Amino acid sequence: MISTPWDAASPLYKKLVVASMSLSLLGIVLAVVGAAGGNRSLMYTAVGILLTGVVLHVVGLVVRGRDVKTFRRDNPPTPRR
């Protein structure tokens, strides 16, 4: 097996992780800008973007778990002697 989880990850998982991190960063920046400027609508929009990032993160965890399950089914461990 490959030594790092990122190298062994599926392309879908990688896309979900990058999208989740990007949306989370965007949401944090918008929340800070909205709070600094007193713009409530921008802050509420930022919360929605942050929640979308969290949902994508959870979906990524599900995809990663599915990939690991498939890998383990296709490559059963060898018994030790």
VOPAGU-2260 file (C-alpha; in pm, 1 decimal, decimal comma):
REM VOPAGU-2260
SITE   aa  ch    i         X         Y         Z
SITE  MET   A    0       0,0       0,0       0,0
SITE  ILE   A    1     111,0     355,3     -65,1
SITE  SER   A    2     256,1     523,6     242,6
SITE  THR   A    3      47,6     844,0     243,8
SITE  PRO   A    4    -332,5     860,5     234,5
SITE  TRP   A    5    -329,2    1150,0     -14,3
SITE  ASP   A    6    -139,5     943,7    -272,7
SITE  ALA   A    7    -382,4     654,8    -233,8
SITE  ALA   A    8    -693,8     875,1    -243,8
SITE  SER   A    9    -938,0     877,5    -532,1
SITE  PRO   A   10    -968,3    1184,7    -757,2
SITE  LEU   A   11   -1322,4    1246,3    -627,4
SITE  TYR   A   12   -1198,0    1258,3    -268,0
SITE  LYS   A   13    -919,3    1499,3    -361,4
SITE  LYS   A   14   -1166,2    1730,7    -537,8
SITE  LEU   A   15   -1401,2    1725,0    -240,2
SITE  VAL   A   16   -1122,3    1806,2       4,7
SITE  VAL   A   17    -992,7    2096,2    -205,2
SITE  ALA   A   18   -1344,9    2232,8    -256,9
SITE  SER   A   19   -1422,5    2200,9     113,5
SITE  MET   A   20   -1105,5    2380,2     219,1
SITE  SER   A   21   -1157,0    2654,0     -40,2
SITE  LEU   A   22   -1516,5    2717,9      63,4
SITE  SER   A   23   -1420,3    2720,4     429,6
SITE  LEU   A   24   -1145,7    2975,0     365,3
SITE  LEU   A   25   -1380,9    3190,3     159,3
SITE  GLY   A   26   -1644,7    3173,4     432,6
SITE  ILE   A   27   -1396,7    3275,2     701,4
SITE  VAL   A   28   -1270,2    3568,9     496,4
SITE  LEU   A   29   -1623,5    3685,9     420,2
SITE  ALA   A   30   -1723,7    3653,3     786,0
SITE  VAL   A   31   -1429,2    3863,6     898,3
SITE  VAL   A   32   -1492,9    4127,8     631,4
SITE  GLY   A   33   -1863,8    4133,9     714,5
SITE  ALA   A   34   -1795,7    4164,7    1086,3
SITE  ALA   A   35   -1538,1    4439,1    1036,2
SITE  GLY   A   36   -1774,4    4636,9     814,1
SITE  GLY   A   37   -2091,2    4564,9    1011,3
SITE  ASN   A   38   -2253,6    4400,9     709,4
SITE  ARG   A   39   -2497,1    4141,9     847,9
SITE  SER   A   40   -2604,2    4005,8     510,9
SITE  LEU   A   41   -2241,9    3931,7     421,2
SITE  MET   A   42   -2193,0    3754,8     754,1
SITE  TYR   A   43   -2502,8    3538,4     698,7
SITE  THR   A   44   -2383,1    3455,8     349,2
SITE  ALA   A   45   -2047,8    3357,1     498,8
SITE  VAL   A   46   -2220,6    3121,1     741,4
SITE  GLY   A   47   -2398,2    2952,7     450,0
SITE  ILE   A   48   -2070,2    2913,1     264,0
SITE  LEU   A   49   -1904,4    2770,5     575,7
SITE  LEU   A   50   -2185,2    2519,3     619,8
SITE  THR   A   51   -2149,0    2414,9     256,3
SITE  GLY   A   52   -1777,4    2359,6     319,1
SITE  VAL   A   53   -1853,6    2144,8     623,2
SITE  VAL   A   54   -2108,0    1938,1     428,6
SITE  LEU   A   55   -1853,2    1881,2     151,0
SITE  HIS   A   56   -1601,0    1774,7     413,9
SITE  VAL   A   57   -1842,7    1515,4     553,6
SITE  VAL   A   58   -1917,8    1390,0     201,6
SITE  GLY   A   59   -1541,2    1358,7     148,7
SITE  LEU   A   60   -1513,9    1147,8     464,0
SITE  VAL   A   61   -1787,7     917,8     335,9
SITE  VAL   A   62   -1614,7     884,9      -2,3
SITE  ARG   A   63   -1281,8     812,8     168,6
SITE  GLY   A   64   -1443,4     546,1     385,1
SITE  ARG   A   65   -1599,3     387,3      77,5
SITE  ASP   A   66   -1261,3     386,5     -97,5
SITE  VAL   A   67   -1090,3     223,4     200,6
SITE  LYS   A   68   -1364,0     -40,0     223,7
SITE  THR   A   69   -1325,3    -119,6    -145,8
SITE  PHE   A   70    -946,5    -138,4    -112,0
SITE  ARG   A   71    -967,3    -373,2     185,3
SITE  ARG   A   72   -1220,1    -594,3       9,8
SITE  ASP   A   73    -999,0    -620,4    -299,0
SITE  ASN   A   74    -676,0    -667,2     -97,8
SITE  PRO   A   75    -745,5    -886,2     206,5
SITE  PRO   A   76    -470,2    -903,4     467,7
SITE  THR   A   77    -245,8   -1207,1     461,4
SITE  PRO   A   78    -252,6   -1421,9     776,2
SITE  ARG   A   79      55,1   -1403,6     996,8
SITE  ARG   A   80     246,3   -1719,1    1080,0
